[in-house]
């Protein structure tokens, strides 16, 4: 393993650890940045961590499937 590869792995690991810490701060509502700064910071860390953004559009059909599944579990059937 060469030095550039080690550095890239270390950068990715650090970004993942920072994302975990940010998630904990978000869960406790303890952010140090405004919404725009926070979004930019998360995007940069995600890019360094090698995390690709997902399409996060609301899918009504998937929502209805999940709702039907959950309501079926509550009644003891499927």
N, C-alpha and C positions, 0 to 999 in steps of 0.2 A: 504494500500500500504506500503510495507516495504522499508527500506533504500536502499538496493541494487537495487531494481526496480527503485526507484527515481533517483539514481545515473546513471543508465543505460539510462533512459529517458533524463536526463540532458546532458549526453555525446553525445547522438544521436542528440539532439537539437543543441548543440554547433557545432557539425560537419556539420550539415545542414547549419547553419548560416555562418560558415567559407567557405563552398563551394559556397554559394551565394556571399560572398565578393570576393572570388577568381575569380568567373565568371565575376564580375564587373571589376576587375583588368585586366583580360584577354581581355575583350572587349575594354579596353582603352590601351592595349599593355603596361601594367605597372606591369610586373611580376618581382619578386625579386629573382627568381631561374632560373637556366639553364633548358633546356628541360627535361633532365633526372630527376633532382631533383623535378621539377614541376610535372612530371608524377607520381613519387613515392608519393609525398605529396597528390596529388588528389586521388590516389588509396587508401591510408590510410584513408583519410577523408571519402571517399565513403564507405569503409568498416565499419567505426564507425557509419556512418549515416544509415547503413542498406540498402544501394543501391547496387543492384546486377549488375555486368557488363552485358552488352548486346552484342549479336553477331552483329558486325558492318561490316560484309562483304557486299560488293556492290552487289545488286541484280538487274541485268539488266532488268528482267521482270517487277519488281515493278517500276523501273525508267521509262520504256516505258509506263506503265499504267498511271503514274502520268503525264508524258509529254502529253499523249493523252487527259487526263482530262483537263489539263491546256490549251492546244491548242483549245479544244472544247469550253471552256469558253470564249476564245478570239473571237470566231466566232459567239457567241450567241447561240450555240447549244450544244448538247451533243453527 
